[in-house]
Amino acid sequence: MDIKLFNIVAIVNEGFSEFVMDVAKENGARGGTIIPANSSVSPDAMKLYGIGIHPEKEIILILVNKDIVDTILKKLYDKLGSNSEAMGIFFTLPVAHASENLLKQYSKKTGEINE
């Protein structure tokens, strides 16, 4: 099976989701879903690692064509990664199956998701 779509998952400190979406859209993504979340790291773990952990998080799910995944991830790491206030964590999940309405947006001829 040739995976053509990937879900980029971004986890950032609260207040940085719009920056994630700006970076993603500037590099070819069409949109995403923002989910408020809370960190489950205990205060003991924060002491152990010697870092402060912002308990309020935002999870951003961005569905993109495989051709732009690496570009978007690199830009996210560079701008919003662990060396920034966003303290971003980014990874991808392959999309093996999708709903028919989503697949209709995908063009085999161009390899892009159509508007």
Backbone bond lengths (Angstrom), bond angles and torsions (degrees), N, CA, C in turn:
res aa  C-N    CA-C-N  psi(-1)  N-CA   C-N-CA  omega(-1)  CA-C   N-CA-C  phi
1 M - - - 1.454 - - 1.535 108.91 -
2 D 1.308 116.41 128.35 1.456 122.07 179.14 1.528 108.55 -92.26
3 I 1.336 116.36 110.57 1.465 121.14 179.89 1.523 108.62 -78.12
4 K 1.323 117.06 122.07 1.450 121.79 -177.79 1.525 112.73 -108.29
5 L 1.322 116.58 -21.63 1.462 120.80 -178.82 1.520 110.48 -117.99
6 F 1.324 115.74 145.76 1.455 121.66 177.06 1.513 109.57 -132.49
7 N 1.315 115.19 148.26 1.452 121.71 174.84 1.526 106.70 -101.69
8 I 1.316 116.73 113.96 1.463 120.59 173.35 1.520 106.43 -83.44
9 V 1.325 115.77 128.10 1.460 121.64 177.22 1.523 107.08 -110.76
10 A 1.322 115.52 123.18 1.459 121.68 177.86 1.525 107.92 -118.62
11 I 1.328 116.51 131.61 1.455 121.60 175.49 1.522 106.38 -121.58
12 V 1.332 116.14 116.31 1.463 121.30 -176.29 1.523 110.33 -132.65
13 N 1.324 115.66 163.28 1.453 120.33 174.02 1.523 109.50 -61.82
14 E 1.313 115.12 150.16 1.461 121.57 -179.82 1.530 110.16 -53.06
15 G 1.334 115.09 136.33 1.452 121.29 178.01 1.514 114.91 98.34
16 F 1.330 117.43 -2.97 1.458 120.59 -176.91 1.531 113.69 -110.17
17 S 1.320 117.86 1.56 1.463 120.01 -176.26 1.530 112.67 -63.55
18 E 1.325 117.03 -36.79 1.471 119.00 179.56 1.529 111.00 -66.26
19 F 1.335 117.79 -33.73 1.456 121.01 175.58 1.531 110.47 -64.87
20 V 1.337 116.08 -40.34 1.470 120.67 176.81 1.522 109.35 -59.95
21 M 1.321 116.47 -47.56 1.462 120.16 -178.43 1.532 111.03 -65.06
22 D 1.332 117.61 -38.06 1.467 120.02 177.80 1.528 110.71 -60.21
23 V 1.335 116.58 -47.51 1.473 120.97 179.46 1.527 110.24 -61.30
24 A 1.325 116.60 -45.35 1.463 120.62 -178.44 1.535 111.32 -63.37
25 K 1.326 116.88 -45.38 1.466 120.27 -179.10 1.522 111.83 -66.98
26 E 1.341 117.48 -37.18 1.466 120.71 177.52 1.527 111.71 -62.41
27 N 1.320 116.01 -19.94 1.464 120.39 -176.60 1.527 112.99 -114.61
28 G 1.329 116.89 20.74 1.456 120.71 169.77 1.512 118.05 111.45
29 A 1.335 118.92 -8.88 1.471 119.69 177.91 1.522 109.55 -74.16
30 R 1.317 115.68 152.95 1.460 120.47 -179.08 1.518 112.99 -94.76
31 G 1.316 117.26 -30.42 1.458 120.61 -177.35 1.505 109.28 176.33
32 G 1.304 115.69 -173.53 1.455 119.77 -179.11 1.514 111.08 -165.33
33 T 1.311 115.43 -178.61 1.454 122.42 178.82 1.522 108.24 -121.74
34 I 1.339 115.58 129.93 1.453 121.68 -179.11 1.523 108.74 -107.65
35 I 1.336 115.36 127.69 1.457 121.89 -177.69 1.532 108.74 -122.73
36 P 1.346 118.74 121.47 1.464 119.56 175.46 1.530 109.85 -68.31
37 A 1.334 117.02 144.41 1.464 120.51 -177.68 1.528 109.81 -150.05
38 N 1.326 115.43 167.60 1.464 122.40 176.02 1.512 109.37 -126.06
39 S 1.319 115.55 141.81 1.458 121.39 176.77 1.519 109.30 -73.61
40 S 1.315 116.41 146.96 1.468 120.21 178.99 1.524 111.50 -108.99
41 V 1.322 116.98 16.40 1.462 120.71 -179.50 1.527 109.29 -73.67
42 S 1.323 116.01 131.83 1.462 120.93 -179.00 1.529 110.63 -78.03
43 P 1.331 117.54 155.79 1.474 120.27 176.14 1.526 111.89 -58.04
44 D 1.338 118.08 -31.73 1.465 120.94 177.89 1.522 111.48 -63.58
45 A 1.313 116.47 -39.94 1.466 120.35 178.91 1.523 110.02 -66.13
46 M 1.338 117.13 -37.84 1.463 119.94 178.38 1.526 110.21 -62.28
47 K 1.336 117.29 -41.06 1.471 120.62 178.04 1.520 110.79 -65.95
48 L 1.310 116.68 -41.24 1.463 121.52 -178.26 1.530 111.54 -59.55
49 Y 1.332 116.55 -44.50 1.459 120.60 -177.54 1.527 112.93 -86.86
50 G 1.327 116.86 -10.48 1.456 121.08 177.64 1.511 114.42 68.36
51 I 1.329 117.39 28.11 1.462 121.05 179.01 1.513 109.63 -129.84
52 G 1.304 115.95 152.86 1.456 120.29 173.22 1.512 109.49 -85.57
53 I 1.305 116.30 137.97 1.462 120.15 179.21 1.521 108.73 -120.10
54 H 1.300 114.99 122.47 1.462 122.48 179.57 1.523 107.77 -73.16
55 P 1.337 119.09 117.38 1.473 119.47 -174.35 1.529 114.91 -71.09
56 E 1.337 118.05 -28.19 1.461 119.94 179.59 1.521 109.29 -88.35
57 K 1.312 115.25 125.48 1.468 121.69 -177.28 1.519 109.79 -123.91
58 E 1.314 114.63 169.01 1.457 122.59 170.06 1.523 107.32 -132.93
59 I 1.306 115.68 135.13 1.462 121.91 177.14 1.521 106.54 -108.52
60 I 1.314 115.53 129.13 1.461 120.53 -179.59 1.515 108.10 -119.00
61 L 1.321 116.25 126.80 1.463 123.20 178.59 1.523 107.78 -108.65
62 I 1.338 116.54 124.13 1.459 121.37 -176.10 1.524 108.42 -130.78
63 L 1.311 117.33 116.37 1.463 122.48 179.02 1.522 108.85 -90.36
64 V 1.351 116.04 123.46 1.466 120.03 -177.34 1.525 111.44 -139.95
65 N 1.322 114.67 162.38 1.455 122.97 173.93 1.522 108.96 -69.60
66 K 1.323 117.22 146.44 1.469 120.98 -177.62 1.522 112.60 -60.00
67 D 1.329 117.75 -24.83 1.459 121.28 -177.60 1.531 113.71 -68.22
68 I 1.322 118.10 -20.21 1.469 119.70 -178.05 1.532 113.04 -113.83
69 V 1.318 117.68 1.40 1.470 121.32 -177.98 1.521 111.49 -58.68
70 D 1.312 118.00 -52.53 1.466 121.37 -175.74 1.527 112.14 -61.93
71 T 1.313 117.05 -40.72 1.463 120.98 179.21 1.521 111.08 -62.27
72 I 1.329 116.14 -47.61 1.468 120.23 -179.11 1.524 110.36 -64.20
73 L 1.328 117.72 -45.49 1.471 120.08 179.81 1.526 111.76 -59.72
74 K 1.328 117.41 -44.65 1.468 120.06 -179.70 1.524 110.77 -60.81
75 K 1.323 117.07 -44.81 1.472 120.71 -179.96 1.532 110.72 -64.29
76 L 1.337 116.88 -40.43 1.466 119.88 178.27 1.523 110.84 -63.60
77 Y 1.345 117.30 -46.35 1.469 121.34 177.92 1.530 110.03 -56.91
78 D 1.346 116.05 -47.46 1.464 121.07 -176.38 1.525 112.60 -63.84
79 K 1.325 117.06 -42.71 1.467 120.84 -172.91 1.528 114.22 -93.06
80 L 1.328 117.81 -31.64 1.466 120.13 -171.56 1.521 113.59 -131.39
81 G 1.321 117.10 18.78 1.459 121.50 -177.34 1.518 113.57 -76.04
82 S 1.313 116.08 -163.00 1.466 122.10 -172.95 1.527 113.78 -66.24
83 N 1.328 118.39 -14.08 1.465 120.91 177.60 1.522 112.54 -93.09
84 S 1.322 117.00 10.56 1.464 121.65 179.88 1.530 109.67 -117.56
85 E 1.304 116.04 171.47 1.474 120.68 176.27 1.528 111.55 -64.91
86 A 1.314 117.07 -26.42 1.467 120.93 179.85 1.519 111.57 -67.34
87 M 1.341 117.15 -28.34 1.469 122.95 -178.56 1.529 110.76 51.53
88 G 1.339 116.11 45.23 1.457 121.84 -173.40 1.513 115.27 -69.96
89 I 1.319 113.70 142.51 1.464 123.86 170.70 1.520 105.35 -119.35
90 F 1.336 117.28 130.12 1.463 121.52 -175.55 1.518 110.19 -133.14
91 F 1.325 115.92 138.27 1.459 120.59 174.32 1.520 108.37 -156.27
92 T 1.340 116.17 169.82 1.458 120.65 -179.32 1.516 110.74 -122.48
93 L 1.305 114.46 156.47 1.459 123.35 173.59 1.523 107.68 -130.08
94 P 1.314 118.29 130.57 1.465 119.46 177.80 1.525 110.17 -70.12
95 V 1.316 115.54 144.97 1.468 121.40 177.44 1.522 107.02 -104.33
96 A 1.322 115.62 102.83 1.457 121.00 -177.66 1.526 111.56 -84.62
97 H 1.319 116.66 -32.43 1.470 122.07 -179.59 1.517 108.82 -136.61
98 A 1.319 116.12 145.32 1.455 120.86 179.45 1.520 109.13 -145.40
99 S 1.321 115.64 161.62 1.468 119.65 179.30 1.523 109.96 -66.65
100 E 1.305 115.28 155.78 1.465 121.06 -176.51 1.525 111.54 -59.06
101 N 1.338 117.36 -39.67 1.466 118.83 -178.45 1.530 111.49 -65.39
102 L 1.325 117.52 -31.55 1.461 120.56 175.85 1.525 110.56 -72.31
103 L 1.298 116.50 -43.94 1.464 120.13 -179.32 1.520 112.17 -63.79
104 K 1.337 117.71 -30.06 1.461 120.81 177.43 1.526 111.55 -64.17
105 Q 1.332 116.17 -25.26 1.466 120.12 179.23 1.522 111.54 -77.76
106 Y 1.326 115.74 -15.12 1.459 120.50 -175.42 1.521 110.32 -91.48
107 S 1.309 117.15 128.52 1.454 121.42 -179.46 1.523 109.72 -104.75
108 K 1.330 117.82 117.46 1.469 121.59 177.79 1.519 111.27 -66.10
109 K 1.324 115.50 -30.06 1.460 119.59 -176.92 1.528 111.70 -68.42
110 T 1.345 117.85 -44.93 1.454 120.26 -175.14 1.518 112.57 -96.50
111 G 1.338 117.17 -19.45 1.462 120.02 -177.55 1.505 113.07 75.70
112 E 1.335 116.20 15.34 1.458 120.35 -179.46 1.519 110.09 -120.08
113 I 1.302 115.52 159.77 1.460 120.58 173.11 1.519 106.53 -84.59
114 N 1.305 116.65 125.31 1.470 120.79 -177.99 1.517 110.90 -82.02
115 E 1.335 115.89 150.47 1.467 121.89 176.36 1.500 110.59 -70.30
